[in-house]
Amino acid sequence: MANEKKRILLTGGGSAGHVTPNIALLPGLFAEGYEVHYVGTKDGIEKKLISEIGDVTYHEIEAGKLRRYFSLKNFSDPFRVIKGVRQAKALIDEIKPSVVFSKGGFVSVPVVIAAKKKCPVVCHESDYTPGLANKIASRYADTVCVTFSDTLKYTGKKHAVHTGTPIRAELYRGRRENGLAFTGFSGGKPIILVMGGSLGAQAINDGIRGALPELGKKYDIIHLCGRGKLDESIKEPAYRQYEYITEQLPDLMRCADLVVSRSGANSVFEFMALTKPALFIPLPREASRGDQILNANYVCSKGYAMQMEQKDVTPASLAAKIDELWAHRTELIERMKADRTLDGTEEVLRVIREAAFGQKK
C-alpha cells in the first residue's frame, strides 16, 4: 500500500445535511494525502457546494428518489437508479478508490451498490434513526458510522460504530469581534442566534418576531430567517435579520450566547461542539419522519439543550423558554464541555483509514 495512490470517493446529497459532513472531512483527507473525488447528481445541492471547493473532482450520475409514498415517479425512478449503478461502476473502475464514504441521500444508493466487492464502503448516518437511503446503503457497507450512540441498536449491522459526526473546522475559527462588527451590536447584551434552515421556519420566524418587544429588552437577536422571508417593516434596534449567511456564519456563531433552531443532526452537533446553549424546536412529525424530534429528545436527555414543540410556540411562551435557557446556560455548557464525543471528525477519519488500509494509528 505504501506506493499506491490514496484515493477516496465521497458521495451524499439531496440536502445540505448530506454534504456538509463530507466537506468537514476534506481538510483531514487532504492532510493525509488523499486524492478526493465526489459523486453527485447534475442538479443537486451537492454539486453547488462541492464545486465551490478546489482540489475535489466532481462526477455526475443519475439517481432516483426513494419514496415511502405513492408517486408516478416510483415507476420510472428505479430505472434511473439502475442507470446510476452502471455509471458508478464505470467511475469506480476508472478511479480505483481506496475507499468509498457515503453520507446518505438518494444519490448515494447507486454508488454504494456499485462499490460492493470493488473497494471498502463506509456509510455515515447523521440522524437518530436511519433514513431510507442509508437503510439500503448499509446492506452494502463494510462499516456504518453513527452520530448518536443509541443509533447502534437500529443499524442491524455488526460492524457499526459510534463516531459522532464530522464538524466543519471553520466553525471553530469564528471571531466574536468580527460577528459584532458585521451586525453592529455592541456586545453589551446577550446575543441570540435564530436559525430555521436555508428555507427558514415560519413558526419560529413568527414566534421570534412576535416576541421582539419583550426579547429586545434583554437580548440582541440575529435572525437567519430563510430566503424570501425578510420583514422590512421591523425596525427593532435589537434585531438583525438575514435571509441566509455563509461566509460570516462562524463569526455569528462565535458571538452568539444562545441559539434557537430546528434540530437537524448536523446543526445540533455543531452547536454542541461549540458549547452553545440551544433551544430546539423540531420539525413536527406531520411534516417529517420524526427524526428531528428524536434528535432533540436525545440531546435534551443528556442535559445539553432544551426543546419545545412547534405547536406550543407563541411569542410569550418562546420568550419565557429563552429566559429559562439563559438561566440554565452555565450547567448546559459544563455538560457539553465534559463530552469528548461531540466532534466526530477524527474518529470518522480513523474509520475511513482503517477500512481503506487497515491502519489503526
Long-range contacts (C-beta under 8 A, 24 or more apart in sequence): 1-357, 4-98, 5-35, 6-32, 6-33, 6-34, 6-35, 6-98, 6-356, 7-34, 7-35, 7-36, 7-37, 7-95, 7-96, 7-97, 7-98, 8-34, 8-35, 8-36, 8-37, 8-97, 8-98, 8-99, 8-100, 8-101, 8-352, 8-356, 9-37, 9-38, 9-39, 9-91, 9-92, 9-95, 9-97, 9-99, 9-100, 9-101, 9-111, 9-115, 9-119, 10-36, 10-37, 10-38, 10-39, 10-56, 10-100, 10-101, 10-102, 10-103, 11-38, 11-39, 11-40, 11-100, 11-101, 11-102, 11-103, 11-107, 11-108, 11-111, 11-112, 12-40, 12-46, 12-102, 12-103, 12-104, 12-105, 12-107, 12-108, 13-40, 13-41, 13-44, 13-45, 13-46, 13-47, 13-105, 13-106, 13-107, 13-108, 14-44, 14-45, 14-46, 14-65, 14-105, 14-106, 14-107, 15-45, 15-105, 16-45, 16-49, 16-198, 17-126, 17-264, 17-265, 17-266, 18-46, 18-103, 18-104, 18-105, 18-108, 18-126, 19-45, 19-46, 19-49, 19-50, 19-103, 20-49, 20-168, 20-266, 21-103, 21-124, 21-126, 21-165, 21-166, 21-266, 21-348, 22-101, 22-103, 22-166, 23-49, 23-50, 23-53, 23-168, 24-166, 24-167, 24-168, 24-169, 24-345, 25-101, 25-166, 25-345, 25-348, 25-349, 25-352, 26-53, 26-56, 27-169, 28-345, 28-346, 28-349, 29-349, 29-352, 30-55, 32-349, 32-353, 34-98, 37-91, 37-95, 37-97, 39-88, 39-91, 39-107, 39-111, 40-107, 41-107, 44-107, 46-105, 46-107, 59-91, 61-87, 61-88, 61-91, 61-107, 61-110, 61-111, 62-87, 62-110, 63-106, 63-107, 63-109, 63-110, 64-106, 65-106, 66-106, 66-109, 66-132, 66-133, 66-136, 68-132, 81-109, 81-110, 84-109, 84-110, 84-111, 85-110, 85-113, 85-114, 86-114, 88-113, 88-114, 88-115, 89-114, 89-118, 92-118, 92-119, 93-118, 98-356, 98-357, 99-352, 99-355, 99-356, 101-352, 102-134, 102-137, 102-141, 104-131, 104-133, 104-134, 104-137, 105-133, 106-133, 108-133, 108-134, 108-137, 109-133, 109-136, 109-137, 112-137, 112-140, 112-141, 113-137, 113-140, 115-140, 116-140, 120-355, 120-356, 121-355, 122-351, 122-352, 122-355, 124-163, 124-165, 124-348, 125-151, 125-155, 126-165, 126-264, 126-265, 126-266, 127-151, 127-265, 127-291, 127-294, 127-295, 128-265, 128-291, 128-294, 128-295, 128-297, 128-298, 129-154, 129-291, 129-294, 130-154, 130-155, 131-289, 131-291, 142-355, 143-351, 143-355, 145-344, 145-347, 145-348, 145-351, 147-265, 147-269, 147-344, 148-265, 148-295, 148-298, 149-341, 150-298, 161-351, 162-341, 163-344, 163-347, 163-348, 163-351, 164-269, 164-341, 164-342, 164-343, 164-344, 164-347, 164-348, 165-265, 165-266, 165-269, 165-344, 165-348, 166-343, 166-344, 166-345, 166-348, 167-269, 167-270, 167-273, 167-342, 167-343, 167-344, 167-345, 168-270, 169-345, 170-250, 171-249, 171-250, 171-253, 171-270, 171-273, 171-274, 172-250, 172-274, 173-250, 174-249, 174-250, 174-251, 174-252, 174-253, 174-254, 174-255, 175-250, 175-251, 175-254, 176-251, 176-254, 176-255, 177-255, 178-248, 178-251, 178-254, 178-255, 179-248, 179-251, 179-252, 179-253, 179-254, 179-255, 179-256, 180-255, 182-248, 182-251, 182-252, 183-220, 183-222, 183-240, 183-252, 183-255, 184-240, 185-220, 185-222, 185-240, 185-255, 187-255, 189-218, 189-219, 189-220, 189-238, 190-218, 190-219, 190-220, 190-257, 190-258, 190-326, 191-219, 191-220, 191-221, 191-222, 191-255, 191-256, 191-257, 191-258, 192-219, 192-220, 192-221, 192-222, 192-256, 192-257, 192-258, 192-259, 192-260, 192-322, 193-222, 193-224, 193-252, 193-253, 193-256, 193-258, 193-259, 193-260, 193-261, 193-276, 194-221, 194-222, 194-223, 194-224, 194-225, 194-259, 194-260, 194-261, 195-224, 195-259, 195-260, 195-261, 195-262, 195-267, 196-224, 196-225, 196-226, 196-261, 196-262, 197-226, 197-262, 197-264, 198-226, 198-227, 198-244, 199-226, 199-227, 200-224, 200-225, 200-226, 200-227, 200-229, 200-243, 201-226, 201-262, 201-281, 201-283, 202-229, 203-281, 203-310, 203-313, 204-260, 204-261, 204-262, 204-281, 204-313, 205-229, 206-313, 207-313, 207-314, 207-315, 207-317, 207-318, 208-260, 208-318, 209-234, 210-314, 210-315, 210-318, 211-315, 211-316, 211-318, 211-319, 211-322, 212-236, 212-238, 212-239, 214-315, 214-316, 214-319, 215-319, 215-322, 218-323, 218-326, 219-258, 219-322, 219-326, 222-252, 222-256, 257-326, 257-329, 258-322, 258-325, 258-326, 258-329, 260-318, 260-322, 262-292, 263-292, 263-293, 263-295, 263-296, 263-299, 263-307, 264-292, 264-295, 265-291, 265-295, 268-295, 268-296, 268-299, 268-305, 269-342, 269-343, 269-344, 271-305, 272-299, 272-304, 272-305, 272-336, 272-339, 272-342, 273-342, 273-343, 275-333, 275-336, 275-337, 277-305, 277-306, 277-325, 277-326, 277-328, 277-329, 277-332, 277-333, 278-305, 278-306, 278-325, 279-305, 279-306, 279-307, 279-308, 279-321, 279-322, 279-325, 280-305, 280-306, 280-307, 281-307, 281-308, 281-309, 281-310, 281-313, 282-307, 282-309, 282-310, 283-310, 284-309, 284-310, 284-311, 302-335, 302-339, 303-331, 303-332, 303-335, 304-332, 304-335, 304-336, 304-339, 305-332, 306-332
